[in-house]
């Protein structure tokens, strides 16, 4: 039953993927037609590669070009007869084909062939030369071992006939069982899934532990790029590795319709990867598959693709050819590069604060190795771009990291133009480089158009809308991001923090503050300052500032001005200017402009705002929501700057 299921899953997918059609089903095999010899050969290769995976299906394949005719929905003709006879010579893990096929594909370097000689088939007038695909990993039979529908093999005819009948009976019984008694069908209506880290059953051997996080995240990312399957909790899922039962995990990850989990276990010379897809509504297993991965022989990306394809086919029966092609695409020809990518993804998911976290540096090292091995590895470039872009948000060489991020993302998009994840990151990079939130917003919308379930794209869109003072739309976008990935609302990375800082929304501020049980945390103190300021509790703010080691001088000055303590405010602002003037980086120059604006010194404020613009200060993107610049609202040079920023 498992063999039959695997066979039908592979055939159904591959035939469609390469533009073919299932013409006749004979019970013990299938007749398929394709638009070209090349597409037929590509399909045959993919079928055999996929059927090598557990549970392994021994399959004979024969290819031929010839005339056919149709009788109702059935296909007949000499082309069919010869293809059938070539197939009859076949052996497991081999692909045999006629001279006619060979002549069509011989100039394609991706196909290698070995001639097995000429054969006189039954009821075929002339002897036909038969070839075997000799690509690495494919079996080339010895001519002496070949047995099939040959003219001279009359003594074997009865044995062959009875063998074929037995095969029909086995497959017929299997199909009956599969139709009525096999797997549980997916019951959910929503096409959504959560993919959680796999469990390492080798508690004393952590060598392969990177597979537990890296592989499921990569599968989740692949599923997300279909655009029709919502992958919930891609960030949040990293907190779970099987210690909770399914119901607890499903509830914590915003109730996906299905849950993918797995286990890894070391064998003598390989690693067994067991994967199960669970229906959230019924608790039933939709499927359970086992794979064996050998670093020297196996292809980890085949396992990733197989799992993603099977999950997708269960959750969404109507995937179009482009979506299926994304799932089938081999991300890199190098197993070593893909293994390094999975290791990089493992550390990328362990990061806390990307700009300072050693996990991010380790992730960067593995991903850099991957693209050094294969410079056409788009997925690795996307993740590298994400790391560099996050580092550009931290302290230090922002422009350097931004340029590195841009290079990585442009490289990824050249290789995979429709990659929604890359385009979402591009939107944030463009904002840093152009300081124009409208351009960034347009790009984020394009990422969402390509993948309506891209949580990060909604988060970036929310930030851009905040900068444009479109708060209601921003809130809707951030809520969508939160629904797709609850991991975006944790202290490690809380997408609502930017909204709270720029709007002063008391409900959202309280929501963000609740995420910080440790009230000594610097982020907690910063949000507390913002809350006091927007609630106009200036006395409480000043008292609170006395308890902070490094208070925000500009917010203190604003509070003092609101309390009509102008001299104290001026003293604090000038002290801040004096301290920051020695550092000529973009952020300090921008903060100096804020202080002069607070003091009402418009000309000085504009002098430093223009310097900040020349230095591409990220602070300028949120200038509309920064209360420090209220005094400049009608100042012509300020209005000109807003026009340059695309927000006026």
C-alpha positions as CSV (number, residue, x, y, z in Angstrom):
1,X,0.0,0.0,0.0
2,X,2.8,2.4,0.9
3,X,4.6,1.6,-2.4
4,X,1.4,2.3,-4.4
5,X,0.7,5.5,-2.6
6,X,4.3,6.7,-3.2
7,X,4.1,5.7,-6.8
8,X,0.9,7.6,-7.5
9,X,2.0,10.7,-5.6
10,X,5.2,10.9,-7.6
11,X,3.5,10.2,-11.0
12,X,0.7,12.6,-10.4
13,X,3.1,15.4,-9.6
14,X,5.9,14.8,-12.1
15,X,3.7,14.3,-15.1
16,X,2.0,17.6,-14.5
17,X,5.3,19.3,-13.7
18,X,6.8,18.4,-17.1
19,X,3.8,19.1,-19.2
20,X,2.8,15.5,-19.7
21,X,-0.5,13.6,-19.7
22,X,-1.5,10.2,-18.2
23,X,-3.0,8.5,-21.2
24,X,-3.7,4.9,-20.4
25,X,-3.6,3.0,-17.1
26,X,-2.9,-0.7,-17.4
27,X,-3.1,-1.7,-13.7
28,X,0.5,-2.8,-13.7
29,X,1.8,0.4,-15.3
30,X,1.0,3.7,-17.0
31,X,1.3,5.1,-20.5
32,X,2.2,8.8,-20.5
33,X,2.7,11.3,-23.4
34,X,4.8,14.4,-23.4
35,X,5.2,17.4,-25.8
36,X,8.9,16.7,-26.4
37,X,11.6,14.0,-26.0
38,X,13.5,16.3,-23.6
39,X,10.5,16.8,-21.3
40,X,9.8,13.1,-21.4
41,X,13.4,12.3,-20.4
42,X,13.4,15.0,-17.7
43,X,10.2,13.5,-16.3
44,X,11.6,9.9,-16.4
45,X,14.7,11.1,-14.5
46,X,12.7,12.8,-11.8
47,X,10.3,9.8,-11.4
48,X,13.2,7.4,-10.9
49,X,15.0,9.8,-8.5
50,X,11.9,10.3,-6.4
51,X,11.0,6.6,-6.3
52,X,14.4,5.8,-4.9
53,X,13.3,7.5,-1.7
54,X,11.7,5.3,0.9
55,X,9.5,3.5,0.4
56,X,11.5,2.5,-2.7
57,X,9.5,1.6,-5.8
58,X,11.3,-0.6,-8.4
59,X,10.1,0.7,-11.8
60,X,10.9,0.0,-15.4
61,X,10.7,2.9,-17.8
62,X,10.8,2.8,-21.6
63,X,10.7,5.9,-24.0
64,X,10.0,6.1,-27.7
65,X,8.8,8.6,-30.3
66,X,6.2,7.4,-32.8
67,X,2.7,7.9,-34.3
68,X,-0.3,7.3,-32.1
69,X,-4.1,7.5,-32.6
70,X,-7.0,8.0,-30.2
71,X,-10.0,5.7,-29.7
72,X,-12.3,7.6,-27.3
73,X,-9.9,8.4,-24.4
74,X,-7.5,5.5,-25.1
75,X,-4.3,5.8,-27.1
76,X,-3.0,3.1,-29.6
77,X,-0.5,2.8,-32.4
78,X,3.0,1.7,-33.2
79,X,4.5,4.4,-31.0
80,X,2.7,2.8,-28.0
81,X,3.7,-0.8,-29.0
82,X,7.4,0.0,-29.3
83,X,7.5,2.1,-26.1
84,X,5.9,-0.9,-24.3
85,X,8.5,-3.3,-25.7
86,X,11.5,-1.1,-24.8
87,X,10.0,-0.8,-21.3
88,X,9.8,-4.6,-21.2
89,X,13.6,-4.9,-21.2
90,X,13.9,-2.5,-18.3
91,X,15.2,-3.0,-14.8
92,X,14.7,-1.1,-11.6
93,X,16.4,2.3,-11.5
94,X,17.1,2.2,-15.2
95,X,15.7,4.4,-18.1
96,X,15.7,2.7,-21.5
97,X,14.9,4.5,-24.8
98,X,14.9,4.0,-28.5
99,X,17.3,5.4,-31.1
100,X,14.6,7.9,-32.1
101,X,14.7,9.4,-28.5
102,X,18.5,9.3,-28.5
103,X,18.7,11.3,-31.7
104,X,16.5,14.0,-30.1
105,X,18.5,14.3,-26.8
106,X,22.1,13.5,-27.8
107,X,23.0,17.2,-28.1
108,X,21.8,18.0,-24.6
109,X,24.8,17.7,-22.2
110,X,22.6,16.9,-19.2
111,X,21.8,13.5,-20.6
112,X,24.4,10.7,-21.0
113,X,23.6,7.4,-22.8
114,X,25.0,4.0,-23.4
115,X,23.9,1.7,-26.2
116,X,22.7,-1.7,-25.3
117,X,22.6,-2.9,-28.9
118,X,19.9,-3.8,-31.3
119,X,16.8,-5.9,-30.4
120,X,14.2,-7.7,-32.5
121,X,11.0,-7.1,-30.6
122,X,7.9,-9.2,-31.1
123,X,5.6,-7.9,-33.9
124,X,8.0,-5.1,-34.8
125,X,9.4,-5.3,-38.3
126,X,12.9,-4.0,-37.9
127,X,15.4,-4.4,-35.0
128,X,15.6,-1.4,-32.8
129,X,18.7,0.0,-31.1
130,X,18.1,0.6,-27.4
131,X,20.0,2.9,-25.1
132,X,20.2,3.3,-21.3
133,X,20.6,6.6,-19.5
134,X,24.0,6.5,-18.0
135,X,23.8,9.7,-15.8
136,X,25.4,9.3,-12.3
137,X,23.1,7.3,-10.1
138,X,21.3,5.4,-12.8
139,X,21.6,1.7,-13.5
140,X,22.9,0.6,-16.9
141,X,21.9,-3.1,-17.5
142,X,24.1,-5.7,-19.0
143,X,22.6,-6.8,-22.3
144,X,23.0,-10.5,-21.3
145,X,20.6,-9.9,-18.4
146,X,17.8,-8.3,-20.4
147,X,14.5,-10.2,-20.8
148,X,11.5,-8.8,-22.5
149,X,9.0,-9.0,-25.4
150,X,11.6,-10.3,-27.9
151,X,10.9,-12.4,-31.0
152,X,13.4,-15.1,-30.0
153,X,12.0,-15.6,-26.4
154,X,9.0,-17.8,-27.2
155,X,9.9,-20.3,-24.4
156,X,9.6,-17.6,-21.8
157,X,6.2,-16.3,-23.0
158,X,4.1,-18.2,-20.5
159,X,6.3,-17.2,-17.6
160,X,6.2,-13.5,-18.6
161,X,2.4,-13.6,-19.0
162,X,1.8,-15.1,-15.6
163,X,4.3,-12.7,-14.0
164,X,2.3,-9.8,-15.5
165,X,-1.0,-11.2,-14.2
166,X,0.4,-11.5,-10.7
167,X,1.6,-7.9,-10.9
168,X,-1.8,-6.7,-11.9
169,X,-3.4,-8.5,-9.0
170,X,-1.0,-7.0,-6.5
171,X,-1.6,-3.5,-7.7
172,X,-5.3,-3.9,-8.1
173,X,-5.7,-5.1,-4.5
174,X,-3.5,-2.2,-3.4
175,X,-5.6,0.4,-5.2
176,X,-8.8,-1.0,-3.7
177,X,-7.3,-0.7,-0.2
178,X,-6.0,2.8,-0.9
179,X,-9.4,4.0,-2.1
180,X,-11.3,2.7,0.9
181,X,-9.1,2.0,3.9
182,X,-5.9,4.0,3.7
183,X,-4.8,7.5,4.8
184,X,-7.1,10.0,6.5
185,X,-8.0,12.8,4.1
186,X,-7.3,16.4,5.2
187,X,-10.4,17.7,7.0
188,X,-9.5,21.3,7.4
189,X,-10.9,24.1,5.2
190,X,-8.2,26.6,5.7
191,X,-5.0,25.9,3.8
192,X,-2.6,26.6,6.7
193,X,0.1,24.7,8.5
194,X,2.7,25.1,11.2
195,X,6.1,23.4,10.9
196,X,7.9,22.8,14.1
197,X,11.5,21.8,14.8
198,X,12.1,18.0,14.6
199,X,13.0,16.0,17.7
200,X,16.6,14.6,17.9
201,X,16.3,11.0,19.1
202,X,20.1,10.9,19.5
203,X,20.3,12.6,22.9
204,X,24.0,11.8,23.3
205,X,24.9,12.8,19.7
206,X,24.2,16.4,18.8
207,X,26.3,16.3,15.5
208,X,23.2,16.2,13.4
209,X,21.1,18.5,15.6
210,X,21.2,21.3,13.0
211,X,18.8,19.2,10.9
212,X,16.1,19.5,13.6
213,X,15.7,23.2,13.1
214,X,17.2,24.0,9.7
215,X,15.4,21.4,7.6
216,X,11.8,22.1,8.9
217,X,12.4,25.9,8.5
218,X,13.5,25.3,5.0
219,X,10.4,23.2,4.3
220,X,8.2,25.9,5.8
221,X,9.8,28.6,3.7
222,X,9.3,26.5,0.5
223,X,5.6,25.9,1.4
224,X,5.1,29.6,2.1
225,X,6.4,30.6,-1.4
226,X,3.4,28.8,-3.0
227,X,1.4,31.8,-2.0
228,X,-1.8,29.8,-1.2
229,X,-0.6,27.9,1.9
230,X,-0.4,30.0,5.0
231,X,2.6,28.9,7.1
232,X,1.8,30.1,10.6
233,X,4.4,30.8,13.2
234,X,7.6,30.5,11.1
235,X,9.4,32.4,13.9
236,X,7.3,31.3,16.8
237,X,7.6,27.6,15.9
238,X,11.3,27.6,16.7
239,X,10.3,27.5,20.4
240,X,8.8,24.0,20.1
241,X,10.5,20.7,19.7
242,X,7.9,18.2,20.6
243,X,7.8,18.8,24.4
244,X,4.1,19.8,24.1
245,X,1.3,17.8,22.6
246,X,-0.2,18.7,19.3
247,X,-3.2,20.6,20.7
248,X,-1.0,22.8,22.8
249,X,1.3,23.6,19.9
250,X,-1.5,24.3,17.5
251,X,-3.2,26.7,20.0
252,X,0.1,28.5,20.6
253,X,0.6,29.0,16.9
254,X,-2.7,30.7,16.0
255,X,-4.5,27.4,15.2
256,X,-3.1,26.2,11.9
257,X,-5.2,23.6,10.1
258,X,-2.3,21.1,10.0
259,X,0.9,20.5,11.9
260,X,4.1,19.0,10.5
261,X,6.6,17.5,12.9
262,X,9.3,15.0,12.7
263,X,12.2,13.0,14.3
264,X,15.8,12.3,13.3
265,X,17.8,9.3,14.3
266,X,21.3,8.2,13.4
267,X,21.7,4.8,11.8
268,X,25.0,3.0,11.0
269,X,25.7,4.9,7.8
270,X,22.8,7.3,7.4
271,X,20.2,9.4,9.2
272,X,16.6,8.4,9.3
273,X,14.2,11.4,9.0
274,X,10.6,10.6,10.0
275,X,8.0,13.1,9.1
276,X,4.3,13.2,10.0
277,X,1.5,15.5,8.9
278,X,-1.2,15.9,11.5
279,X,-4.8,17.2,10.9
280,X,-5.4,19.8,13.6
281,X,-9.2,19.3,13.5
282,X,-9.3,15.5,13.8
283,X,-5.9,14.8,15.3
284,X,-5.4,12.1,12.7
285,X,-2.1,11.5,10.8
286,X,-2.6,12.5,7.2
287,X,0.6,10.8,6.3
288,X,3.8,9.4,7.9
289,X,6.9,9.1,5.8
290,X,10.5,7.9,6.5
291,X,13.6,9.0,4.6
292,X,17.2,8.1,4.9
293,X,19.8,10.7,4.4
294,X,23.5,9.9,3.7
295,X,25.9,12.8,3.5
296,X,27.9,11.1,0.8
297,X,25.0,9.7,-1.3
298,X,21.8,11.3,-0.3
299,X,20.4,14.6,-1.4
300,X,18.9,16.5,1.4
301,X,17.1,19.0,-0.9
302,X,15.3,16.0,-2.4
303,X,13.9,15.2,1.0
304,X,12.9,18.8,1.5
305,X,11.2,19.0,-1.9
306,X,9.4,15.6,-1.4
307,X,8.0,16.6,2.0
308,X,6.9,20.0,0.7
309,X,5.2,18.6,-2.4
310,X,3.3,16.0,-0.4
311,X,2.2,18.5,2.2
312,X,1.1,20.9,-0.5
313,X,-0.8,18.2,-2.4
314,X,-2.7,17.3,0.8
315,X,-3.6,20.9,1.8
316,X,-4.2,22.4,-1.7
317,X,-5.4,20.2,-4.5
318,X,-5.4,23.1,-7.0
319,X,-1.8,24.2,-7.1
320,X,-1.0,25.6,-10.5
321,X,2.1,24.5,-12.6
322,X,4.1,27.5,-11.4
323,X,3.5,26.7,-7.8
324,X,4.3,23.0,-8.3
325,X,7.5,24.1,-10.2
326,X,8.6,26.1,-7.2
327,X,8.2,23.1,-4.9
328,X,10.1,20.8,-7.4
329,X,12.9,23.2,-8.1
330,X,16.3,21.9,-7.1
331,X,17.8,24.9,-5.1
332,X,21.4,24.0,-5.7
333,X,23.3,21.3,-7.5
334,X,25.7,21.0,-4.6
335,X,24.8,18.8,-1.7
336,X,27.6,20.4,0.3
337,X,26.2,23.9,-0.3
338,X,22.7,22.8,0.7
339,X,24.0,21.2,3.9
340,X,25.8,24.5,4.8
341,X,22.6,26.4,4.1
342,X,20.6,24.2,6.5
343,X,23.3,24.7,9.1
344,X,23.1,28.5,8.5
345,X,19.3,28.4,8.8
346,X,19.7,26.5,12.1
347,X,21.8,29.3,13.6
348,X,19.6,32.0,12.0
349,X,16.7,30.7,14.0
350,X,18.6,30.8,17.2
351,X,19.4,34.5,16.9
352,X,18.2,36.9,19.6
353,X,19.4,40.4,18.6
354,X,20.8,40.0,15.1
355,X,23.1,43.0,15.3
356,X,25.0,41.7,18.4
357,X,24.1,38.0,18.6
358,X,26.9,35.5,17.9
359,X,24.4,33.1,16.4
360,X,23.8,35.5,13.6
361,X,27.5,35.7,12.9
362,X,27.7,31.9,12.8
363,X,24.7,31.8,10.5
364,X,26.4,34.3,8.2
365,X,29.5,32.2,8.0
366,X,27.6,29.0,7.0
367,X,25.5,30.9,4.4
368,X,28.6,32.6,3.0
369,X,30.2,29.2,2.6
370,X,27.1,28.0,0.8
371,X,27.1,30.8,-1.8
372,X,30.9,30.5,-2.2
373,X,30.3,26.8,-3.2
374,X,27.4,27.7,-5.5
375,X,27.0,31.3,-6.4
376,X,23.6,30.5,-8.0
377,X,22.0,29.4,-4.7
378,X,19.1,31.8,-4.4
379,X,17.7,30.7,-1.1
380,X,21.1,31.2,0.6
381,X,21.4,34.7,-0.8
382,X,17.9,35.6,0.5
383,X,18.8,34.6,4.1
384,X,22.2,36.4,3.8
385,X,20.3,39.5,2.7
386,X,18.0,39.1,5.8
387,X,21.0,38.9,8.1
388,X,22.8,41.9,6.6
389,X,19.6,44.0,6.6
390,X,19.0,43.3,10.2
391,X,22.6,44.2,11.0
392,X,22.1,47.5,9.2
393,X,19.4,48.3,11.8
394,X,21.8,47.9,14.6
395,X,24.8,49.9,15.6
396,X,28.0,50.4,13.6
397,X,28.6,50.2,9.8
398,X,25.0,50.6,8.7
399,X,25.8,51.6,5.1
400,X,28.2,48.7,4.7
401,X,25.6,46.2,5.9
402,X,22.9,47.9,3.8
403,X,25.1,47.6,0.7
404,X,25.8,43.9,1.5
405,X,22.1,43.3,2.0
406,X,21.3,44.9,-1.3
407,X,23.9,42.9,-3.2
408,X,22.6,39.6,-1.7
409,X,18.9,40.4,-2.4
410,X,19.6,41.6,-6.0
411,X,21.6,38.4,-6.5
412,X,18.7,36.3,-5.2
413,X,16.1,38.1,-7.3
414,X,18.2,37.7,-10.5
415,X,18.2,33.9,-9.8
416,X,14.5,33.8,-8.6
417,X,12.6,37.0,-9.7
418,X,9.4,36.0,-8.0
419,X,10.8,35.3,-4.5
420,X,8.4,37.1,-2.2
421,X,10.8,36.9,0.8
422,X,13.5,38.6,-1.1
423,X,11.2,41.4,-2.3
424,X,9.9,42.0,1.2
425,X,13.5,42.5,2.4
426,X,14.2,44.7,-0.6
427,X,11.5,47.0,0.5
428,X,13.2,47.7,3.8
429,X,16.6,48.1,2.1
430,X,15.1,50.6,-0.4
431,X,13.8,52.7,2.5
432,X,17.2,52.8,4.0
433,X,18.9,53.8,0.7
434,X,16.2,56.2,-0.6
435,X,14.6,57.4,2.7
436,X,11.4,57.2,0.7
437,X,8.7,55.2,2.4
438,X,6.4,55.3,-0.6
439,X,8.9,53.4,-2.7
440,X,9.3,50.9,0.1
441,X,5.5,50.5,0.5
442,X,5.1,49.8,-3.2
443,X,7.7,47.1,-3.0
444,X,6.2,45.5,0.1
445,X,2.8,45.4,-1.6
446,X,4.5,43.5,-4.5
447,X,5.9,40.9,-2.1
448,X,2.4,40.5,-0.7
449,X,0.9,40.2,-4.2
450,X,3.3,37.3,-4.9
451,X,2.6,35.7,-1.5
452,X,-0.5,36.8,0.4
453,X,0.8,34.8,3.4
454,X,4.2,36.4,3.8
455,X,4.2,37.6,7.5
456,X,7.4,39.6,7.1
457,X,6.1,41.4,4.1
458,X,3.1,42.6,6.2
459,X,5.4,43.6,9.0
460,X,7.6,45.7,6.7
461,X,4.4,47.2,5.1
462,X,3.2,48.2,8.5
463,X,6.5,50.0,9.3
464,X,6.3,51.9,6.0
465,X,2.7,52.9,6.6
466,X,3.6,54.2,10.1
467,X,6.3,56.4,8.5
468,X,3.6,57.8,6.2
469,X,1.3,58.6,9.1
470,X,-1.2,56.0,7.9
471,X,-1.8,54.5,11.3
472,X,-5.0,52.6,10.8
473,X,-3.7,50.8,7.7
474,X,-0.4,50.1,9.5
475,X,-2.3,48.5,12.4
476,X,-4.2,46.3,10.0
477,X,-1.0,45.2,8.3
478,X,0.7,44.4,11.6
479,X,-2.3,42.5,12.9
480,X,-2.1,40.3,9.7
481,X,1.6,39.7,10.3
482,X,0.9,38.8,13.9
483,X,-1.9,36.3,12.9
484,X,0.5,34.6,10.5
485,X,3.4,34.5,12.9
486,X,3.0,35.0,16.6
487,X,6.8,34.9,16.9
488,X,6.8,38.5,15.6
489,X,5.3,39.7,18.9
490,X,7.9,38.6,21.4
491,X,10.5,40.7,23.2
492,X,13.2,39.3,20.9
493,X,11.5,41.0,18.0
494,X,8.2,42.8,18.6
495,X,6.7,44.3,15.5
496,X,4.3,46.4,17.6
497,X,7.1,48.3,19.3
498,X,7.7,50.7,16.4
499,X,3.9,51.3,16.2
500,X,3.8,52.1,19.9
501,X,6.8,54.4,19.8
502,X,5.4,56.4,16.9
503,X,1.7,56.6,17.8
504,X,1.6,56.5,21.6
505,X,-1.4,54.2,21.4
506,X,-1.9,53.3,25.1
507,X,-3.5,49.9,24.4
508,X,-0.6,48.8,22.2
509,X,2.0,50.3,24.6
510,X,0.5,48.3,27.4
511,X,0.5,45.2,25.2
512,X,4.2,45.7,24.4
513,X,5.1,46.4,28.0
514,X,3.5,43.1,29.1
515,X,5.9,41.3,26.9
516,X,8.7,42.4,29.2
517,X,8.5,40.7,32.6
518,X,12.0,42.0,33.4
519,X,11.4,45.7,34.1
520,X,15.1,46.3,34.2
521,X,15.2,45.6,30.4
522,X,16.3,48.7,28.4
523,X,13.5,48.2,25.9
524,X,10.9,48.1,28.7
525,X,12.3,51.4,30.0
526,X,12.2,53.0,26.6
527,X,8.5,52.1,26.0
528,X,7.7,53.3,29.6
529,X,9.2,56.7,28.7
530,X,7.1,56.9,25.5
531,X,4.0,56.0,27.4
532,X,4.5,58.7,30.1
533,X,5.2,61.3,27.3
534,X,2.2,60.5,25.2
535,X,-0.1,60.3,28.2
536,X,1.3,63.8,29.2
537,X,2.4,62.5,32.6
538,X,5.5,64.7,32.5
539,X,6.1,64.7,36.2
540,X,6.0,60.9,36.3
541,X,8.3,60.8,33.3
542,X,10.9,63.0,34.9
543,X,10.8,60.9,38.1
544,X,11.1,57.8,36.1
545,X,14.1,59.2,34.1
546,X,16.0,59.6,37.4
547,X,15.9,55.8,37.9
548,X,17.4,55.1,34.4
549,X,21.1,54.9,33.8
550,X,21.0,56.3,30.3
551,X,17.8,58.3,29.9
552,X,16.6,59.7,26.6
553,X,17.7,63.4,26.8
554,X,15.4,64.6,24.0
555,X,12.3,63.2,25.6
556,X,13.4,64.7,29.0
557,X,13.8,68.1,27.3
558,X,10.4,67.8,25.6
559,X,8.8,67.0,29.0
560,X,10.5,70.0,30.7
561,X,9.3,72.3,27.9
562,X,5.8,71.0,28.4
563,X,6.1,71.9,32.1
564,X,7.3,75.3,31.1
565,X,10.8,74.7,32.5
566,X,12.6,76.1,29.5
567,X,16.0,76.7,31.1
568,X,16.3,73.2,32.4
569,X,15.2,71.8,29.0
570,X,17.7,74.0,27.2
571,X,20.5,72.9,29.5
572,X,19.7,69.2,28.9
573,X,19.4,69.6,25.1
574,X,22.6,71.6,24.8
575,X,24.4,68.9,26.9
576,X,23.1,66.3,24.6
577,X,24.3,68.3,21.5
578,X,27.7,68.8,23.0
579,X,28.1,65.1,23.7
580,X,26.8,64.0,20.3
581,X,28.6,66.5,18.2
582,X,31.9,64.6,18.6
583,X,30.3,61.7,16.8
584,X,29.7,62.5,13.1
585,X,27.6,59.4,12.3
586,X,24.1,59.7,10.8
587,X,22.1,58.9,14.0
588,X,23.9,61.4,16.2
589,X,23.6,64.1,13.6
590,X,19.8,63.4,13.4
591,X,19.5,63.5,17.2
592,X,21.2,66.9,17.3
593,X,18.7,68.2,14.8
594,X,15.9,66.9,17.1
595,X,17.4,68.9,20.0
596,X,17.6,72.1,18.0
597,X,14.1,71.7,16.8
598,X,12.9,71.2,20.4
599,X,14.6,74.4,21.4
600,X,12.9,76.2,18.5
601,X,16.2,77.0,16.7
602,X,14.9,76.2,13.2
603,X,17.9,77.2,11.1
604,X,20.2,75.1,13.2
605,X,17.7,72.2,13.2
606,X,17.6,72.3,9.4
607,X,21.4,72.5,9.1
608,X,21.7,69.2,10.9
609,X,18.6,67.6,9.2
610,X,20.3,68.3,5.8
611,X,23.5,66.8,7.1
612,X,21.5,63.8,8.3
613,X,19.9,63.5,4.8
614,X,23.4,63.5,3.2
615,X,24.4,60.8,5.6
616,X,21.2,58.8,4.9
617,X,20.0,58.7,8.5
618,X,17.3,56.1,9.0
619,X,15.7,58.5,11.5
620,X,14.4,60.6,8.7
621,X,12.0,58.0,7.5
622,X,9.9,58.5,10.7
623,X,10.2,62.3,10.7
624,X,6.4,62.8,10.2
625,X,5.7,60.9,13.5
626,X,8.5,62.5,15.5
627,X,7.0,65.1,17.9
628,X,10.4,66.9,18.1
629,X,9.8,68.5,14.8
630,X,6.4,70.0,15.4
631,X,7.9,73.5,15.5
632,X,9.1,73.1,12.0
633,X,5.8,72.2,10.4
634,X,5.4,75.5,8.5
635,X,9.1,76.2,7.9
636,X,9.7,76.3,4.1
637,X,13.2,74.5,4.2
638,X,11.5,71.7,6.3
639,X,8.7,71.4,3.8
640,X,11.3,71.1,1.0
641,X,13.0,68.3,2.9
642,X,9.7,66.5,3.3
643,X,9.2,66.7,-0.5
644,X,12.6,65.2,-1.0
645,X,11.6,62.4,1.3
646,X,8.4,61.8,-0.7
647,X,6.1,62.5,2.3
648,X,4.8,65.9,1.3
